[in-house]
Amino acid sequence: MSAWNEYVAMFLTKKIIGLLCMPLSIAGLLLFSGLVLMWLGTRRRASGGLLLLGTMTAMVFAAAPAANLLLDPLESRYDPLRAMQGLEDVQYVVVLGGGHRSDIRMTPTMRLSPASLARLVEGVRVHRFLSESSLVFTGGAIFDAVPHARVMADAAEELGEVGPVILLDYPKDTAEEMLALRGVLAEGESFVLVTSASHMPRSMALAHAAGLNPVPAPTDFLVRRSGAATHPGEFFPSAAAMHRSERAVYEYLGLIWARIREIPRLRLLVAEMNGG
């Protein structure tokens, strides 16, 4: 197997395992297994247990208290970037990719996923505060014919004049994005890193492993702290709460994978680049 085919196989395996570990996937597998045992007419007690466990898994992860409990530790790690003092000389605002769908009926901003659109808006906001900065968009073509960085740049133009942008349109994941940034940034140079709040802990860990010096600017916060009294509806299952749970599980799995494989690999590559 060639190195490229091995990389593709590893990439797809990582994605498939991640999808199978999502709460809704686990609940579905449990329910399906229980129904199969019930249909076969054997192990009725086991089938009932699987059906109950699958139902409870779906109900718990789709309830706001459980979803927020999972996601908040990730999102609260870094505060939003409000004060720009001391960043006047920053030259680059890097906006990490977050997915899109190329639908010719839609404008570029409409093609972006909600996470990508939130990252783009925050990147443009920070860029306009830092007059000497340039926007850097990352993301290759993974499950789409158009590189994500290109769609982000087109969407930025729709939002108004942002000046020249830099496109890193070949990285396929966060680790590759950090390696690609080494070709843009000077050694030890500070830059503003924009990504979703839940994704920021993993992004910062990978950036540091790649020898970069990021200033975090998290956005796309999904856990809201309004200070209002808890609404009874939050204890009922909802698609929004399930989305938050799946976002949290995805990032925890990503952190585990990063610590096991990506961070050691990045450190090794950086040492080789530096002649170590």
Secondary structure as the mmCIF struct_conf table of DSSP 4:
data_model
#
loop_
_struct_conf.conf_type_id
_struct_conf.id
_struct_conf.beg_label_comp_id
_struct_conf.beg_label_asym_id
_struct_conf.beg_label_seq_id
_struct_conf.end_label_comp_id
_struct_conf.end_label_asym_id
_struct_conf.end_label_seq_id
HELX_RH_AL_P HELX_RH_AL_P1 ALA A 3 LEU A 20
TURN_TY1_P TURN_TY1_P1 CYS A 21 CYS A 21
BEND BEND1 MET A 22 MET A 22
HELX_RH_AL_P HELX_RH_AL_P2 PRO A 23 LEU A 40
TURN_TY1_P TURN_TY1_P2 GLY A 41 GLY A 41
HELX_RH_AL_P HELX_RH_AL_P3 ARG A 44 PHE A 61
TURN_TY1_P TURN_TY1_P3 ALA A 62 ALA A 62
BEND BEND2 ALA A 63 ALA A 63
HELX_RH_AL_P HELX_RH_AL_P4 ALA A 64 GLU A 75
TURN_TY1_P TURN_TY1_P4 SER A 76 SER A 76
BEND BEND3 ARG A 77 TYR A 78
TURN_TY1_P TURN_TY1_P5 GLN A 85 GLY A 86
TURN_TY1_P TURN_TY1_P6 GLU A 88 ASP A 89
STRN STRN1 TYR A 92 VAL A 95
STRN STRN2 HIS A 100 HIS A 100
TURN_TY1_P TURN_TY1_P7 ILE A 104 ARG A 105
BEND BEND4 MET A 106 MET A 106
HELX_RH_AL_P HELX_RH_AL_P5 PRO A 108 ARG A 111
STRN STRN3 LEU A 112 LEU A 112
HELX_RH_AL_P HELX_RH_AL_P6 PRO A 114 PHE A 129
BEND BEND5 LEU A 130 LEU A 130
TURN_TY1_P TURN_TY1_P8 SER A 131 GLU A 132
STRN STRN4 SER A 134 THR A 138
BEND BEND6 ILE A 142 VAL A 146
HELX_RH_AL_P HELX_RH_AL_P7 HIS A 148 GLU A 158
TURN_TY1_P TURN_TY1_P9 LEU A 159 LEU A 159
STRN STRN5 VAL A 165 LEU A 168
BEND BEND7 ASP A 173 ASP A 173
HELX_RH_AL_P HELX_RH_AL_P8 THR A 174 LEU A 181
TURN_TY1_P TURN_TY1_P10 ARG A 182 VAL A 184
BEND BEND8 LEU A 185 LEU A 185
HELX_LH_PP_P HELX_LH_PP_P1 ALA A 186 ALA A 186
TURN_TY1_P TURN_TY1_P11 GLU A 187 GLY A 188
STRN STRN6 SER A 190 SER A 196
TURN_TY1_P TURN_TY1_P12 ALA A 197 HIS A 199
HELX_RH_AL_P HELX_RH_AL_P9 MET A 200 ALA A 209
TURN_TY1_P TURN_TY1_P13 ALA A 210 GLY A 211
STRN STRN7 ASN A 213 THR A 219
BEND BEND9 VAL A 223 VAL A 223
HELX_LH_PP_P HELX_LH_PP_P2 ALA A 228 HIS A 231
HELX_RH_3T_P HELX_RH_3T_P1 PRO A 232 PHE A 235
BEND BEND10 PHE A 236 PHE A 236
HELX_RH_AL_P HELX_RH_AL_P10 ALA A 239 TRP A 257
HELX_RH_PI_P HELX_RH_PI_P1 ALA A 258 GLU A 262
HELX_RH_AL_P HELX_RH_AL_P11 ILE A 263 MET A 273
TURN_TY1_P TURN_TY1_P14 ASN A 274 GLY A 275
#
